[in-house]
């Protein structure tokens, strides 16, 4: 079976819900607009699903959905209120939603991405994870927050690409490493139900990794249906 792209997603605000798209423009730094913004607390930690030196668990971020509309990034609150990134009133509205002072800040010198510009996962990997957790249904790719979902026959097939390069549409990627997972994989987000056993399933059955990270060798455009060609 020829591996082809079956899902493309951009997450304009880190840890918030994102948008499914028919095509993505990819630069060396990653998908255009992806993780371009993040919610910061008063101590300048980024809203996330985990506690680290840089991140802080802030569950209200999972109730937000972000999308790019032209040159604007728009956040939608649970009540349908739309907030435009960069507007003066946005931080005030977000602070009320979070119940504490927060601000929506554009990415600076330190990337908002965890480890690499691009994340990719295979459909067989999602199906395999689902067999080990919950009702056995394939894991929704939004749980792993991958930019690219590729149709595959074998679970974890994408890991065999690590160390090599692939061309997808007009983009060439260097697959760098498997993606280590955190509790984000099981968290409910807007219309995405929680899968509370997901992190344990990934840990027990595949050493806490699922999917791969990639660096951009050649920028360009990738679209649904594009073939994955290994170098």
C-alpha positions as CSV (number, residue, x, y, z in Angstrom):
1,X,0.0,0.0,0.0
2,X,1.2,3.5,-0.9
3,X,1.3,5.7,2.2
4,X,-0.7,8.8,1.6
5,X,-1.7,11.8,3.7
6,X,-5.2,11.4,5.2
7,X,-5.2,14.1,7.8
8,X,-3.7,17.6,8.1
9,X,-4.1,19.8,11.2
10,X,-2.7,23.1,12.4
11,X,-2.8,24.2,16.1
12,X,-2.5,28.0,16.1
13,X,-2.5,28.2,19.9
14,X,-0.4,25.7,21.9
15,X,-2.5,23.1,23.7
16,X,-5.8,24.5,22.4
17,X,-8.0,22.7,19.9
18,X,-6.9,23.2,16.3
19,X,-8.3,23.1,12.8
20,X,-8.4,20.4,10.1
21,X,-7.3,21.6,6.7
22,X,-7.1,20.3,3.1
23,X,-3.5,21.6,2.7
24,X,-0.7,23.1,4.8
25,X,2.0,25.5,3.9
26,X,5.3,24.4,5.5
27,X,8.3,26.5,6.3
28,X,11.6,25.5,7.9
29,X,10.2,26.4,11.2
30,X,7.1,24.2,10.7
31,X,3.5,24.5,9.5
32,X,2.7,28.2,8.9
33,X,0.8,29.4,12.0
34,X,1.2,26.2,14.0
35,X,1.7,26.9,17.7
36,X,2.3,30.6,16.8
37,X,0.6,31.7,20.0
38,X,0.4,30.4,23.6
39,X,-1.4,31.3,26.8
40,X,1.1,32.5,29.5
41,X,0.4,32.7,33.2
42,X,1.7,35.6,35.4
43,X,4.9,33.7,35.9
44,X,5.4,33.4,32.1
45,X,4.7,29.6,32.1
46,X,2.9,28.3,29.1
47,X,-0.6,26.7,29.5
48,X,-0.3,23.0,28.8
49,X,-1.4,19.6,30.1
50,X,1.7,19.0,32.2
51,X,3.9,20.6,34.8
52,X,7.6,21.3,33.8
53,X,10.1,24.1,34.2
54,X,8.5,25.8,31.1
55,X,4.9,24.5,31.1
56,X,2.1,24.5,33.6
57,X,-1.1,22.4,33.7
58,X,-4.0,24.8,33.0
59,X,-7.1,22.8,32.1
60,X,-9.2,25.8,30.8
61,X,-6.9,25.8,27.7
62,X,-8.5,22.5,26.6
63,X,-11.9,24.1,26.3
64,X,-10.6,26.6,23.6
65,X,-10.5,26.1,19.8
66,X,-8.1,28.1,17.7
67,X,-8.1,28.7,13.9
68,X,-6.4,30.9,11.4
69,X,-8.7,33.1,9.3
70,X,-6.5,34.9,6.8
71,X,-3.9,36.7,8.8
72,X,-5.8,36.5,12.1
73,X,-5.7,33.8,14.7
74,X,-9.1,33.4,16.4
75,X,-9.8,31.7,19.7
76,X,-13.4,30.5,20.4
77,X,-14.5,30.1,24.1
78,X,-17.0,27.5,25.1
79,X,-19.9,30.0,25.0
80,X,-19.1,30.8,21.4
81,X,-17.3,34.1,22.1
82,X,-14.6,34.8,19.5
83,X,-11.3,36.4,20.6
84,X,-8.7,37.7,18.1
85,X,-5.1,37.1,19.0
86,X,-3.3,40.4,19.6
87,X,-6.5,42.4,20.4
88,X,-6.4,44.5,23.5
89,X,-9.5,42.9,25.0
90,X,-8.4,39.3,24.4
91,X,-6.2,38.9,27.5
92,X,-8.9,40.3,29.8
93,X,-11.5,37.8,28.4
94,X,-9.0,34.9,28.7
95,X,-8.2,35.9,32.3
96,X,-11.8,35.7,33.2
97,X,-12.1,32.3,31.5
98,X,-9.0,30.9,33.3
99,X,-9.9,32.5,36.6
100,X,-6.5,34.2,36.9
101,X,-4.3,36.7,35.0
102,X,-3.1,35.2,31.7
103,X,-2.0,36.6,28.4
104,X,-2.0,35.3,24.8
105,X,1.5,35.8,23.5
106,X,3.1,35.3,20.1
107,X,6.0,32.9,19.7
108,X,9.3,34.5,20.4
109,X,12.9,33.4,20.2
110,X,12.1,30.0,21.9
111,X,9.7,27.9,19.8
112,X,6.4,26.8,21.3
113,X,6.9,23.4,19.8
114,X,8.0,20.7,22.2
115,X,10.8,19.1,20.3
116,X,10.5,19.5,16.5
117,X,8.7,21.6,13.8
118,X,6.5,18.8,12.5
119,X,4.7,15.8,14.1
120,X,3.4,12.8,12.1
121,X,1.5,9.6,13.0
122,X,0.3,6.6,11.0
123,X,-3.3,5.4,11.0
124,X,-2.2,1.8,11.9
125,X,-0.5,3.2,15.0
126,X,-3.7,5.0,16.0
127,X,-5.7,1.8,15.5
128,X,-3.1,-0.3,17.5
129,X,-3.3,2.2,20.4
130,X,-7.1,1.9,20.4
131,X,-6.9,-1.8,20.7
132,X,-5.1,-1.4,24.0
133,X,-7.4,1.2,25.5
134,X,-11.0,1.9,26.1
135,X,-13.5,0.4,23.7
136,X,-11.0,-0.7,21.1
137,X,-11.8,2.0,18.6
138,X,-8.9,3.8,16.8
139,X,-7.6,6.8,18.6
140,X,-8.7,10.1,17.2
141,X,-5.6,11.8,15.8
142,X,-6.5,14.9,17.7
143,X,-5.4,13.1,20.9
144,X,-1.8,13.0,19.6
145,X,-2.0,16.5,18.1
146,X,-0.1,15.5,14.9
147,X,0.2,17.8,12.0
148,X,0.2,15.0,9.5
149,X,-1.7,11.7,9.6
150,X,-0.5,9.2,7.1
151,X,-2.3,6.0,6.0
152,X,-0.2,3.0,7.0
153,X,-0.6,-0.8,7.2
154,X,1.6,-1.7,10.1
155,X,1.5,-0.2,13.6
156,X,4.5,2.1,14.3
157,X,5.7,1.8,10.7
158,X,6.6,5.5,10.7
159,X,9.3,4.8,13.3
160,X,11.2,2.9,10.6
161,X,11.7,6.2,8.8
162,X,13.7,7.7,11.7
163,X,17.1,8.8,10.4
164,X,15.9,9.1,6.8
165,X,14.0,11.5,4.7
166,X,10.6,11.5,3.0
167,X,9.0,13.7,0.4
168,X,5.3,14.5,0.8
169,X,3.9,16.8,-1.9
170,X,6.3,19.7,-2.2
171,X,7.8,19.2,1.3
172,X,10.9,17.2,2.2
173,X,11.2,16.1,5.8
174,X,13.9,14.5,7.9
175,X,12.4,12.1,10.4
176,X,14.3,12.7,13.6
177,X,12.9,10.6,16.5
178,X,9.9,8.9,17.9
179,X,7.5,11.1,19.8
180,X,7.4,10.5,23.5
181,X,3.9,11.0,24.9
182,X,2.6,12.8,28.0
183,X,-0.8,13.0,29.7
184,X,-2.1,15.2,26.8
185,X,-3.0,12.1,24.9
186,X,-5.8,11.2,27.2
187,X,-7.3,14.7,28.0
188,X,-10.7,15.7,26.8
189,X,-10.8,18.7,24.5
190,X,-14.0,20.4,23.5
191,X,-15.9,17.7,21.5
192,X,-13.1,15.1,22.0
193,X,-13.9,12.7,24.9
194,X,-11.2,11.8,27.4
195,X,-9.3,8.5,27.0
196,X,-8.0,8.2,30.5
197,X,-6.2,5.0,30.0
198,X,-4.3,6.1,26.9
199,X,-1.0,7.2,28.4
200,X,-0.8,3.9,30.3
201,X,-1.5,2.0,27.2
202,X,1.2,3.8,25.3
203,X,3.6,3.2,28.1
204,X,2.8,-0.5,28.6
205,X,2.7,-1.5,24.9
206,X,5.2,0.8,23.2
207,X,7.6,2.4,25.6
208,X,5.7,5.6,25.8
209,X,6.2,6.6,22.2
210,X,3.7,6.9,19.3
211,X,4.3,8.8,16.0
212,X,7.5,10.7,15.0
213,X,9.0,14.1,14.9
214,X,10.4,15.7,11.8
215,X,12.5,18.6,10.7
216,X,11.9,20.5,7.4
217,X,14.5,20.0,4.8
218,X,12.6,21.6,1.9
219,X,9.7,23.9,2.6
220,X,6.6,23.8,0.4
221,X,3.0,22.7,0.4
222,X,1.4,19.4,1.5
223,X,-2.1,18.4,0.7
224,X,-4.6,15.6,1.5
225,X,-3.9,12.6,-0.8
226,X,-0.2,13.4,-1.3
227,X,2.0,10.3,-1.4
228,X,4.8,9.7,1.1
229,X,8.0,8.9,-0.8
230,X,11.0,7.7,1.1
231,X,14.4,8.8,0.0
